[in-house]
């Protein structure tokens, strides 16, 4: 490892869509290898090394539309067709495809990539300078009402689940991605959704409230005996996007000794809600300050949403993470606090969940 790399603050990030990105790019003109630096998208191993990206929760998400984007065109995720439900077997098949990609990265990584099933394994991987991957399901459409698929995925390494994405499932209801819109939309968790919470608690699978509507949030909070985690969400009072968290929700997360991972998506950060990457990093610092005041220094981390959103130009991919670390320093965040936000808080909350 170079002297420059050895001086980087390690980042363990709460959310990325890299597995989805690799699958969607396959057999297209923008196909890329995780082991070679690409000129597009956000995460690959060479850029991870440059930026101090030590690992994170790698999401397995099943899009409503799974056709490859046509050459020269990107997917328009604002289209209503991208918020339609997905049949359980189709979602499971796609999730297993993404899991196969993760296992392939580990197998072909020459010891540089490790799928981690515990916090102890994350620590060991980071100490060995391996990229630590913990598997997460974003939107539980792949899980059946009898939870047989949950057991299957757990046995293959799944350790974190978001019951919903921004659409309806048999478990609950997701929030739309709309500016100046309350997250209080739709009913709470269904009976099978409440049972999913209990099943995950029993297996020590982390539950993630990002994308969950407000009534569902409160149902989950009443049932779970684990810390409440929002892996990639921000502050509603700063950016009134339905995907962000209200003060009451933040209070509940604090009471549970939970955590919020700051989402880098510009339209979840900017007070004007604009999809514009020309955004100073001070906006992220404003959310971080607010979250620290509400949750304490142990309750704030990063949940970048890399490979799944538009981010600020200064952190346009993982190689840019040192720019964010430097912004924290310039704002008088101490080194201990920076280390907590960068990686220690994620590891601690996973430990508190028994993982």
C-alpha positions in Angstrom: 0.0 0.0 0.0 1.3 3.5 -0.9 2.1 6.1 1.8 -0.9 8.1 0.4 -3.2 5.2 0.8 -2.0 4.4 4.3 -2.9 8.0 5.4 -6.5 7.7 4.2 -9.3 7.5 6.7 -11.0 4.1 6.0 -14.7 4.4 5.0 -17.2 1.6 5.7 -20.3 2.8 3.9 -23.9 1.9 4.6 -25.4 1.6 1.1 -24.4 1.2 -2.5 -25.9 -0.2 -5.6 -22.7 -1.5 -7.2 -24.0 -5.1 -7.7 -27.0 -3.7 -9.6 -24.7 -1.4 -11.6 -22.5 -4.3 -12.6 -25.5 -6.4 -13.6 -27.1 -3.7 -15.6 -23.9 -2.7 -17.4 -23.2 -6.4 -18.4 -23.5 -7.1 -22.1 -23.8 -3.4 -22.9 -21.3 -0.8 -24.3 -20.7 0.4 -20.7 -19.9 -3.1 -19.3 -17.2 -2.8 -16.7 -15.0 -4.9 -14.5 -15.0 -4.3 -10.8 -11.2 -4.9 -10.8 -10.4 -2.2 -13.4 -10.9 1.5 -13.1 -13.8 2.8 -15.1 -14.5 6.2 -16.4 -18.1 6.1 -15.3 -20.3 4.9 -12.3 -18.9 5.2 -8.8 -17.3 2.1 -7.3 -14.6 -0.3 -8.5 -11.6 -1.7 -6.6 -8.9 0.7 -8.0 -11.0 3.8 -7.1 -11.9 2.3 -3.7 -8.2 2.0 -2.9 -7.6 5.6 -4.0 -10.4 6.9 -1.8 -10.0 4.8 1.3 -13.3 2.9 0.6 -12.8 -0.1 2.9 -16.2 -1.7 2.3 -19.8 -1.4 3.1 -23.3 -2.8 2.8 -23.8 -3.9 -0.8 -27.4 -3.8 -1.8 -29.3 -6.4 -3.8 -32.2 -4.5 -5.4 -34.7 -5.7 -8.0 -35.8 -2.9 -10.3 -39.4 -3.0 -11.5 -38.0 -2.7 -15.1 -35.1 -5.1 -15.6 -34.5 -4.6 -19.3 -31.0 -3.3 -20.1 -30.9 0.5 -20.9 -30.6 1.1 -24.6 -27.2 2.4 -25.9 -26.8 6.1 -25.1 -29.7 6.1 -22.7 -30.0 5.8 -19.0 -33.0 4.6 -17.1 -35.6 7.2 -16.2 -36.4 6.3 -12.6 -39.1 9.0 -12.4 -41.3 7.0 -14.8 -44.3 5.4 -13.0 -43.3 2.0 -14.5 -40.3 1.9 -12.3 -42.4 1.9 -9.1 -44.6 -1.1 -10.0 -44.4 -4.2 -7.8 -42.3 -7.2 -8.6 -43.6 -10.8 -8.3 -41.8 -12.7 -5.5 -40.2 -15.4 -7.7 -38.9 -12.9 -10.2 -37.4 -10.8 -7.4 -35.8 -13.9 -5.8 -34.3 -14.9 -9.2 -32.8 -11.4 -9.7 -31.6 -11.2 -6.1 -29.8 -14.6 -6.5 -28.2 -13.2 -9.8 -26.8 -10.2 -7.8 -25.7 -12.5 -5.0 -23.9 -14.6 -7.6 -22.1 -11.5 -8.8 -21.0 -10.7 -5.2 -19.7 -14.3 -4.8 -17.9 -14.0 -8.1 -16.2 -10.8 -7.0 -14.9 -12.6 -3.9 -13.8 -15.7 -5.9 -12.0 -13.6 -8.5 -10.6 -11.0 -6.2 -7.3 -12.7 -5.4 -8.0 -12.2 -1.7 -8.9 -8.5 -2.1 -12.7 -8.9 -1.6 -14.4 -10.6 1.3 -18.1 -11.2 1.9 -18.5 -10.7 5.6 -21.2 -12.4 7.7 -20.4 -10.7 11.0 -18.8 -7.5 12.4 -15.8 -9.6 13.5 -15.4 -10.6 9.8 -15.6 -6.9 8.8 -12.9 -6.0 11.2 -10.7 -8.8 10.1 -11.2 -7.9 6.4 -10.4 -4.3 7.0 -7.3 -5.2 9.0 -6.1 -7.4 6.1 -6.9 -4.6 3.6 -9.6 -6.6 2.0 -12.7 -4.9 0.7 -15.4 -5.9 3.2 -18.8 -6.6 1.7 -21.9 -7.2 3.8 -25.0 -8.2 1.8 -28.2 -6.2 2.1 -31.6 -6.7 0.4 -33.2 -3.4 -0.6 -37.0 -4.0 -0.9 -38.0 -7.5 0.3 -40.0 -8.5 -2.7 -37.7 -11.6 -2.9 -38.9 -12.8 0.5 -42.0 -15.1 0.5 -44.7 -15.0 3.2 -43.4 -18.2 4.7 -39.9 -16.8 4.9 -38.2 -19.8 3.2 -36.3 -17.4 0.9 -35.2 -15.4 4.0 -33.5 -18.6 5.3 -32.0 -19.3 2.0 -30.5 -15.8 1.6 -29.4 -15.7 5.3 -27.4 -19.0 4.7 -25.7 -17.4 1.7 -24.6 -14.3 3.7 -27.6 -11.9 3.9 -27.3 -9.7 7.1 -29.4 -6.6 6.4 -32.9 -6.0 4.9 -34.9 -2.9 4.0 -38.6 -4.2 4.0 -39.5 -1.9 1.2 -38.2 0.2 -1.6 -40.3 3.1 -2.8 -43.2 0.9 -3.8 -45.8 -1.4 -2.2 -44.9 -4.9 -1.1 -46.6 -7.7 0.9 -44.7 -6.3 3.9 -45.5 -2.6 3.8 -45.5 0.6 1.8 -42.6 2.7 0.5 -42.5 6.5 0.3 -42.4 8.3 -3.1 -39.4 10.4 -4.0 -41.1 13.7 -3.9 -39.9 17.1 -2.7 -42.0 19.0 -0.1 -43.9 15.8 0.5 -44.5 14.1 3.9 -43.3 10.6 4.5 -46.6 10.0 6.2 -48.3 8.3 3.3 -50.2 5.0 3.3 -50.9 2.5 6.1 -48.3 0.8 8.3 -46.7 -2.7 8.1 -48.9 -5.5 7.1 -49.3 -8.5 9.4 -46.7 -10.4 7.4 -44.5 -7.3 7.5 -44.6 -7.3 11.3 -43.7 -11.0 11.2 -40.7 -10.1 8.9 -39.4 -7.8 11.7 -39.7 -10.6 14.2 -38.0 -13.1 11.8 -35.1 -10.7 11.2 -34.7 -10.0 14.9 -34.6 -13.8 15.6 -31.9 -14.3 12.9 -30.0 -11.1 13.9 -30.6 -9.5 10.4 -30.4 -5.7 10.5 -33.6 -3.9 9.6 -33.3 -0.7 7.5 -36.1 1.9 7.5 -34.8 3.9 4.5 -37.7 4.0 2.0 -40.3 2.9 4.6 -43.3 5.2 5.0 -43.9 6.8 8.4 -46.6 4.5 9.7 -44.5 1.6 8.8 -41.5 3.2 10.6 -43.5 3.4 13.8 -44.8 -0.2 13.5 -41.2 -1.4 13.1 -40.0 0.7 16.0 -42.7 -0.8 18.3 -41.7 -4.4 17.4 -38.0 -4.5 16.9 -35.6 -5.1 19.8 -32.6 -3.9 17.8 -31.2 -0.5 17.0 -33.3 1.4 14.3 -31.1 2.0 11.3 -31.7 4.2 8.3 -28.9 3.2 6.0 -29.2 6.0 3.4 -31.4 8.9 4.5 -31.1 12.6 5.5 -32.8 15.3 7.4 -36.4 16.3 6.4 -36.1 19.7 8.1 -33.2 20.6 5.9 -34.4 18.9 2.7 -38.2 18.2 2.8 -38.0 15.1 0.6 -40.4 12.3 1.5 -37.4 9.9 1.7 -35.9 11.9 4.5 -36.4 11.6 8.3 -38.6 13.9 10.5 -37.4 15.0 13.9 -39.8 12.6 15.6 -38.3 9.7 13.6 -34.8 10.9 14.5 -35.7 11.0 18.2 -36.9 7.3 18.0 -33.7 6.3 16.3 -31.7 8.0 19.0 -33.7 6.3 21.7 -33.0 2.9 20.1 -29.3 3.7 20.0 -29.6 3.5 16.2 -27.9 5.2 13.3 -28.5 7.3 10.1 -26.2 6.9 7.1 -26.0 10.2 5.2 -27.2 9.8 1.7 -25.0 11.5 -1.0 -27.9 11.9 -3.5 -28.0 15.6 -4.2 -31.8 15.8 -4.3 -32.0 14.3 -0.8 -29.5 16.8 0.5 -30.1 20.2 -1.2 -32.6 22.5 0.5 -34.1 23.2 -2.9 -34.4 19.5 -3.8 -32.8 20.0 -7.2 -31.2 17.2 -9.2 -28.0 19.3 -9.6 -24.5 17.9 -8.9 -23.1 21.5 -8.5 -23.4 21.3 -4.8 -20.9 22.3 -2.1 -19.9 19.7 0.5 -21.1 22.2 3.1 -24.6 20.9 2.5 -23.5 17.4 3.7 -21.9 19.0 6.7 -25.1 20.8 7.5 -27.0 17.4 7.6 -24.2 15.9 9.6 -24.3 18.7 12.2 -28.1 18.3 12.5 -27.9 14.5 12.9 -25.1 14.8 15.5 -27.3 17.2 17.6 -30.2 14.8 17.4 -28.5 11.4 17.6 -25.1 12.1 19.2 -21.7 11.4 17.8 -22.3 7.6 17.8 -25.5 7.8 15.6 -24.2 9.3 12.4 -22.4 7.5 9.5 -22.3 7.5 5.7 -24.8 5.8 3.4 -23.6 7.1 0.1 -26.0 5.4 -2.3 -23.0 5.3 -4.8 -23.9 3.7 -8.1 -27.5 4.5 -7.5 -27.8 8.3 -7.6 -26.4 11.6 -8.7 -23.8 12.9 -6.3 -21.9 16.2 -5.8 -19.1 16.8 -8.2 -16.5 16.9 -5.4 -17.3 13.3 -4.4 -18.2 12.1 -7.9 -17.0 8.5 -7.0 -15.3 6.7 -4.2 -11.9 8.2 -5.2 -13.3 11.5 -4.0 -14.1 10.4 -0.5 -10.9 12.2 0.9 -12.5 15.5 -0.2 -15.4 14.8 2.1 -13.0 13.8 4.9 -11.1 17.1 4.4 -14.3 19.1 4.4 -15.1 17.5 7.9 -11.7 18.6 9.1 -12.1 22.1 7.8 -15.4 22.3 9.7 -13.5 21.4 12.9 -14.8 17.8 13.2 -12.1 16.1 15.3 -10.3 13.1 14.1 -12.1 10.8 16.5 -15.5 12.0 15.3 -14.4 11.7 11.6 -13.4 8.1 12.3 -16.7 7.4 13.9 -18.7 8.8 10.9 -16.4 7.2 8.4 -16.5 3.6 9.7 -16.6 3.0 13.5 -20.3 3.8 14.0 -21.4 1.4 11.4 -19.4 -1.4 12.9 -20.6 -0.5 16.4 -24.3 -0.5 15.4 -24.0 -3.8 13.7 -22.4 -5.2 16.8 -25.3 -3.8 18.9 -27.6 -5.7 16.6 -25.8 -8.9 17.4 -24.3 -9.3 13.9 
